[in-house]
Amino acid sequence: MCFFLFAASPLTLSELRSMLPAGFSADLAARADQAVLRSLHPAARTGVRLLAGACSCDLVLARSRSREDERELRRRHFAAGMLRDQVIAALESHRRGGGRFDSPEAARAALAGFVAEHARNAGPTLYLLRFGPGPLDRGSSGEPVRLALRDVLANVDGWLREDQPTLVDP
């Protein structure tokens, strides 16, 4: 299990992909996840997972050659009741999925640049950072918090919060 960033956008997948900074990719979210994202942001046309590598951990954790970054993931895996062999498999997947960012700050700065360009071109968009690959659940996420783009740009490292749907207005 890793962190994953979801977005609900009024743009199509190809339009959204054309704005992504180097190091990020976007895939359509599962059909059920898209329904949850649209319930949180009815003006959305497309629900996606935004990835830096194979997951979105680079937005949250600093990757380390000594694997110190995995301590938090390991803690969360065991807290979720995963067995040792499942934890090992999840960590191996995380290791293969590293993006190209040197630090979470660099990844978040690149994301903020994307959020700014997207807001100016597409209007309000919803973002949701989640831990784990499981399906999104409308009830567990709560109501979206609204932020102005200027607030995102003023707080690049703190605007995106786990399990808090955030609607960014231009």
Secondary structure as a PSIPRED ss2 file (coil, helix, strand):
# PSIPRED VFORMAT (PSIPRED V4.0)

   1 M C   1.000  0.000  0.000
   2 C C   1.000  0.000  0.000
   3 F E   0.000  0.000  1.000
   4 F E   0.000  0.000  1.000
   5 L E   0.000  0.000  1.000
   6 F E   0.000  0.000  1.000
   7 A E   0.000  0.000  1.000
   8 A E   0.000  0.000  1.000
   9 S E   0.000  0.000  1.000
  10 P C   1.000  0.000  0.000
  11 L C   1.000  0.000  0.000
  12 T C   1.000  0.000  0.000
  13 L H   0.000  1.000  0.000
  14 S H   0.000  1.000  0.000
  15 E H   0.000  1.000  0.000
  16 L H   0.000  1.000  0.000
  17 R H   0.000  1.000  0.000
  18 S H   0.000  1.000  0.000
  19 M H   0.000  1.000  0.000
  20 L C   1.000  0.000  0.000
  21 P C   1.000  0.000  0.000
  22 A C   1.000  0.000  0.000
  23 G C   1.000  0.000  0.000
  24 F C   1.000  0.000  0.000
  25 S E   0.000  0.000  1.000
  26 A E   0.000  0.000  1.000
  27 D E   0.000  0.000  1.000
  28 L E   0.000  0.000  1.000
  29 A C   1.000  0.000  0.000
  30 A C   1.000  0.000  0.000
  31 R H   0.000  1.000  0.000
  32 A H   0.000  1.000  0.000
  33 D H   0.000  1.000  0.000
  34 Q H   0.000  1.000  0.000
  35 A H   0.000  1.000  0.000
  36 V H   0.000  1.000  0.000
  37 L H   0.000  1.000  0.000
  38 R H   0.000  1.000  0.000
  39 S H   0.000  1.000  0.000
  40 L H   0.000  1.000  0.000
  41 H C   1.000  0.000  0.000
  42 P C   1.000  0.000  0.000
  43 A C   1.000  0.000  0.000
  44 A C   1.000  0.000  0.000
  45 R C   1.000  0.000  0.000
  46 T E   0.000  0.000  1.000
  47 G E   0.000  0.000  1.000
  48 V E   0.000  0.000  1.000
  49 R E   0.000  0.000  1.000
  50 L E   0.000  0.000  1.000
  51 L E   0.000  0.000  1.000
  52 A E   0.000  0.000  1.000
  53 G C   1.000  0.000  0.000
  54 A C   1.000  0.000  0.000
  55 C E   0.000  0.000  1.000
  56 S C   1.000  0.000  0.000
  57 C H   0.000  1.000  0.000
  58 D H   0.000  1.000  0.000
  59 L H   0.000  1.000  0.000
  60 V C   1.000  0.000  0.000
  61 L C   1.000  0.000  0.000
  62 A C   1.000  0.000  0.000
  63 R C   1.000  0.000  0.000
  64 S C   1.000  0.000  0.000
  65 R C   1.000  0.000  0.000
  66 S C   1.000  0.000  0.000
  67 R C   1.000  0.000  0.000
  68 E C   1.000  0.000  0.000
  69 D C   1.000  0.000  0.000
  70 E H   0.000  1.000  0.000
  71 R H   0.000  1.000  0.000
  72 E H   0.000  1.000  0.000
  73 L H   0.000  1.000  0.000
  74 R H   0.000  1.000  0.000
  75 R H   0.000  1.000  0.000
  76 R H   0.000  1.000  0.000
  77 H H   0.000  1.000  0.000
  78 F H   0.000  1.000  0.000
  79 A H   0.000  1.000  0.000
  80 A C   1.000  0.000  0.000
  81 G C   1.000  0.000  0.000
  82 M C   1.000  0.000  0.000
  83 L C   1.000  0.000  0.000
  84 R H   0.000  1.000  0.000
  85 D H   0.000  1.000  0.000
  86 Q H   0.000  1.000  0.000
  87 V H   0.000  1.000  0.000
  88 I H   0.000  1.000  0.000
  89 A H   0.000  1.000  0.000
  90 A H   0.000  1.000  0.000
  91 L H   0.000  1.000  0.000
  92 E H   0.000  1.000  0.000
  93 S H   0.000  1.000  0.000
  94 H H   0.000  1.000  0.000
  95 R H   0.000  1.000  0.000
  96 R H   0.000  1.000  0.000
  97 G C   1.000  0.000  0.000
  98 G C   1.000  0.000  0.000
  99 G C   1.000  0.000  0.000
 100 R C   1.000  0.000  0.000
 101 F C   1.000  0.000  0.000
 102 D C   1.000  0.000  0.000
 103 S C   1.000  0.000  0.000
 104 P H   0.000  1.000  0.000
 105 E H   0.000  1.000  0.000
 106 A H   0.000  1.000  0.000
 107 A H   0.000  1.000  0.000
 108 R H   0.000  1.000  0.000
 109 A H   0.000  1.000  0.000
 110 A H   0.000  1.000  0.000
 111 L H   0.000  1.000  0.000
 112 A H   0.000  1.000  0.000
 113 G H   0.000  1.000  0.000
 114 F H   0.000  1.000  0.000
 115 V H   0.000  1.000  0.000
 116 A H   0.000  1.000  0.000
 117 E H   0.000  1.000  0.000
 118 H H   0.000  1.000  0.000
 119 A H   0.000  1.000  0.000
 120 R H   0.000  1.000  0.000
 121 N H   0.000  1.000  0.000
 122 A H   0.000  1.000  0.000
 123 G C   1.000  0.000  0.000
 124 P C   1.000  0.000  0.000
 125 T E   0.000  0.000  1.000
 126 L E   0.000  0.000  1.000
 127 Y E   0.000  0.000  1.000
 128 L E   0.000  0.000  1.000
 129 L E   0.000  0.000  1.000
 130 R E   0.000  0.000  1.000
 131 F E   0.000  0.000  1.000
 132 G C   1.000  0.000  0.000
 133 P C   1.000  0.000  0.000
 134 G C   1.000  0.000  0.000
 135 P C   1.000  0.000  0.000
 136 L C   1.000  0.000  0.000
 137 D C   1.000  0.000  0.000
 138 R H   0.000  1.000  0.000
 139 G H   0.000  1.000  0.000
 140 S H   0.000  1.000  0.000
 141 S H   0.000  1.000  0.000
 142 G C   1.000  0.000  0.000
 143 E C   1.000  0.000  0.000
 144 P C   1.000  0.000  0.000
 145 V E   0.000  0.000  1.000
 146 R E   0.000  0.000  1.000
 147 L E   0.000  0.000  1.000
 148 A E   0.000  0.000  1.000
 149 L H   0.000  1.000  0.000
 150 R H   0.000  1.000  0.000
 151 D H   0.000  1.000  0.000
 152 V H   0.000  1.000  0.000
 153 L H   0.000  1.000  0.000
 154 A H   0.000  1.000  0.000
 155 N C   1.000  0.000  0.000
 156 V C   1.000  0.000  0.000
 157 D C   1.000  0.000  0.000
 158 G C   1.000  0.000  0.000
 159 W C   1.000  0.000  0.000
 160 L C   1.000  0.000  0.000
 161 R C   1.000  0.000  0.000
 162 E E   0.000  0.000  1.000
 163 D C   1.000  0.000  0.000
 164 Q C   1.000  0.000  0.000
 165 P C   1.000  0.000  0.000
 166 T E   0.000  0.000  1.000
 167 L E   0.000  0.000  1.000
 168 V E   0.000  0.000  1.000
 169 D E   0.000  0.000  1.000
 170 P C   1.000  0.000  0.000
